Each structure stands twice: as C-alpha cells, then as structure tokens.
Amino acid sequence: MEADEFTKIINNLKEKPGGTLRFYGDWIGRPYDNYHKILECSFKDGILDITFDAGEMIKILNPSNIIFNDNKLIIKDSNCVDFLRYGYGKPQTEENLIINRYSIGELTNPSIKSRKVYKKIIKRGYPAVELL
C-alpha cells in the first residue's frame, strides 16, 4: 500500500490502531510493554507523519511497502525514521524534545531540527517501522 492510501484509511477509522513500537528491530521500551495509539496521519513531500496519543510522533522519509491490517502496521522500507518524544515526566516543550533517528548513512529527515538527536543503529533485515 502507498503512504497516501494508508493515511486516508487511518484518518477515516473511528477506532484508531495502537500497539508497541519497534524501529529496525529496536523496541521502544520492553517488548509489548508500552502502548502507542495513533491519533492521526499525514503525508506530504515524501514524509509520513504519524502522531500518537501521548504526544509522540514518527516522521518517516520515503516510506514504502506498507502493510496494514487490524492487528499490525509494518512499513518495510524508509530512508530515515525519526521518533520524536519527550523525556518522561517532563513538560512537552521544544527544549525537552528527544529524537531517536534511524537512517542509513548520513541521510536525515530534512524537516527535523533539534539539539537532542540520538543516532540509532539500523539492524538490517528488519522493517523500518512496526506497530504490533
């Protein structure tokens, strides 16, 4: 499925999907411990934005091979995935914004500018994004 089609489907759902996040095989928290519910999606200029109920966001540059069913979301390929979050217990302000960046080489998401960017290791053979 293409990103624009996925965006339309998610935004039209009355009950949005949720689950545990994993990027290139790297779990956010312990496996199946944290729950992230999608609020909305947008797709513009090759960037898929997915916003979650706790204020987190994923920005996926050039997503492809998207699989979505009632139980899971898998985005197999991307040039860069940024997971934007705030420190636990901290106000959701720009100075508390933390970005986990998963990219191949030096390619980065051009829409993100932050001082707290943590470059993460990509494990080959895993999908770019999973919501399980």
N, C-alpha and C positions, 0 to 999 in steps of 0.2 A: 504494500500500500504506500502511496505517496504521502508526504507530510501535510499537504493542504487538505487531502481527504481525511486523514487522521484527525486533524484539527476540527473540521466540521463535525465529525462523528462525536468526538469528546464534548465539544461545546453544546451539542444538541441533546446529550444524555441528561435525563433528570437526576439519576443517581450516578455520580462520577466514580471511577475506579480508584483503588488505592492498594498499597502493599508495601513491601520492603524494597529499598533501592539498592542496586548494585551497578557499578560502572567498571567495565572491563575486568570483571571478576572480583572487584574490590567492594565489599559490603559496606554500607553506611551503618555503623553500629554493628551489633552482633546479628548474625543471620536470622531473619524473620522476627527480630525484636522490635524494631521501630516501624510505625505505620505512617505512611505518607499518602494523603488523599488529594487527588488532583482537583483543583478549583476551576482552572481554565487553561486553554492553549491558544497560541497564536503562531503564525508562520509568515515571515516577511524577510526578504533579501537573503534567503537561504538559511535563516536561523529559526529553529523551532524552539519557542519558549513554552515551558510547562510550569505553571505556578501551583504550589501546594498549600494546604490549609494552615500550616504552621509558619508560613512566611518564606519558606524555601522556594527556590526556583532552579530549573535546569535550563541552560541555553545550549542547544545542540546545533553545531555548524555543519551544514550539508548532510542532514540525516538521510539514510537510505535503508531499504529492506526492512520496513516497519511491519511488525506482526502484532495485531491486537485482537484479543478475544476477551470474554467475560472475566477470565482469571488472571491474565497477564498481559504486559506490554513488553515487547522486545524490539529494540532498534539495533540492528546488527552492525551498521557501519556509520561512521561520522569522522569528520576531520578534527573536531575538537568538542569536548563536553565540559562545560563549566557547571559545577554545583555550587550555587550561592546559598549561604546560610548565615545565621547569626550565632555568636557564642552563646552557649547555654546560660540562661538566667540574665542575659544582657539585653538592654533595650535594642529594638530593631532600628538602629541608626546606621548611617553610612560608615562611621568610624568602627562599628562593631561587625561590619560585613566581612565574611571569610569566604574565599573562593577555592574550591578544590578543582584544579584544571587537569584534564586528561587530554593530551594531544600528542600527535606523532611529530617528532622533530620540534622545530621552533614555531610551527603554525599555531596561532592563538586566535581566540574569538575576538574580532575587532570591536565588538560592542561593549566589551567589559574593560573597565579601568578601575583598579583597586590596588591598595598598598599591600593587602594581605592575600596574596595569591600563592597557593601551595601546589607546586607541580607534582603530579602523581604519576606513578609508573603504569604503563599500559601493559596488561598481560595479553599477549597475542592468543587468538583462538577463542576469546570471549566476546559476547556482544558489547557494543558501546554502552547501551543503557538497558537495564532490566527493572521492571516493577512487578514483583512477584507476590 
